[in-house]
């Protein structure tokens, strides 16, 4: 699961980089503008599918319902720590949902390890949410 999450994040970063590079050239004529538009469409069309295994919207719906598979995916997502556009916002949402989720002891232990590694790492958007989850665990 972690390999899939990281591969998807890499593809999202590639798509985002294509949007950025074509953006800088979009004023170079109609072909350049069309290339930028196609890059934007490709990024947006792939985002839901690549941001979360099985689709972001579906995954969040299942996580809200405390689906055991979705909880496991959420723990793996936090362990993988993927970086792509808006991934910090997704992590904060996932962390909040996991606070209310029925975690098994192994999942709670894995999350404690993730929290400790994030506390020792760089400060990112999800830092406070991890701290709140840590006090909850």
C-alpha positions in Angstrom: 0.0 0.0 0.0 2.8 2.4 0.9 4.5 1.8 -2.4 1.3 2.6 -4.3 0.7 5.8 -2.2 4.3 7.0 -3.0 4.0 6.1 -6.7 0.8 8.0 -7.0 2.3 11.0 -5.2 5.2 11.0 -7.6 2.8 11.0 -10.6 0.8 13.9 -9.0 4.1 15.9 -8.6 5.0 15.1 -12.2 1.6 16.3 -13.4 1.8 19.4 -11.3 5.3 20.2 -12.6 3.9 19.9 -16.2 1.2 22.4 -15.2 3.9 24.8 -13.8 6.2 24.5 -16.8 3.4 25.0 -19.4 2.0 27.9 -17.3 5.2 29.8 -17.8 5.0 29.5 -21.6 1.2 29.8 -21.9 1.4 33.3 -23.5 3.5 32.0 -26.3 0.6 31.5 -28.7 -2.4 29.3 -29.0 -0.5 26.0 -29.0 1.2 27.0 -25.7 -2.1 28.0 -24.2 -3.6 24.7 -25.3 -0.7 22.7 -23.8 -1.2 24.5 -20.5 -4.9 23.8 -20.6 -4.3 20.1 -21.4 -1.8 19.9 -18.5 -4.4 21.4 -16.1 -7.1 19.0 -17.3 -4.8 16.0 -16.9 -3.8 17.1 -13.3 -7.4 17.7 -12.2 -8.7 14.5 -13.9 -6.2 12.4 -12.1 -6.1 14.1 -8.7 -9.0 12.2 -7.0 -7.7 8.8 -8.3 -4.0 9.4 -7.4 -4.4 11.4 -4.1 -5.8 8.4 -2.3 -5.9 4.7 -3.1 -9.4 4.0 -4.5 -10.1 7.7 -4.9 -10.0 10.5 -2.4 -13.7 11.3 -2.2 -14.6 7.6 -1.7 -11.8 7.1 0.7 -12.9 10.0 2.9 -16.5 8.8 2.8 -15.5 5.4 3.9 -13.2 6.8 6.6 -16.1 8.9 8.0 -18.1 5.6 8.3 -15.1 4.0 10.2 -14.7 1.4 7.5 -11.8 -0.9 8.7 -10.1 -0.9 5.3 -10.3 2.8 5.0 -8.8 3.2 8.5 -5.9 0.9 7.5 -5.4 2.9 4.3 -5.4 6.1 6.4 -2.7 4.8 8.7 -0.6 3.7 5.7 -1.1 7.1 4.1 0.3 8.8 7.2 3.1 6.3 7.4 4.0 6.9 3.7 3.9 10.7 4.2 3.3 11.5 0.5 4.1 15.0 -0.6 2.0 16.5 -3.4 -0.3 19.5 -4.0 -2.7 19.8 -1.0 -1.4 16.6 0.7 -1.0 18.5 3.9 -4.7 19.4 3.9 -5.6 15.8 3.3 -3.3 14.6 6.1 -4.9 17.1 8.6 -8.4 15.8 7.6 -7.3 12.2 7.9 -5.7 12.8 11.3 -8.9 14.4 12.6 -11.0 11.5 11.3 -8.6 8.9 12.9 -9.1 10.6 16.3 -12.7 9.3 16.2 -11.9 6.0 14.5 -11.9 2.6 16.3 -8.2 1.8 16.0 -6.8 -1.6 16.8 -3.7 -1.7 19.1 -1.3 -2.3 16.2 -2.7 0.7 14.3 -2.4 2.9 17.4 1.3 1.8 17.8 2.0 2.6 14.2 0.5 6.0 14.5 2.5 6.7 17.6 5.7 5.9 15.6 4.5 8.3 12.8 3.8 11.0 15.3 7.3 10.7 16.9 9.0 10.8 13.5 6.9 13.9 12.5 7.8 15.7 15.8 11.4 15.2 15.0 11.1 16.2 11.4 10.4 19.5 9.7 7.4 21.6 10.7 4.6 21.2 8.2 0.9 22.0 8.0 -0.2 18.8 9.8 2.1 19.2 12.8 -0.6 20.5 15.2 -3.0 17.8 14.1 -0.4 15.1 14.8 0.1 16.7 18.3 -3.6 16.5 18.9 -3.8 12.9 17.7 -0.8 12.1 20.0 -2.6 13.4 23.1 -5.7 11.4 22.0 -3.7 8.2 21.7 
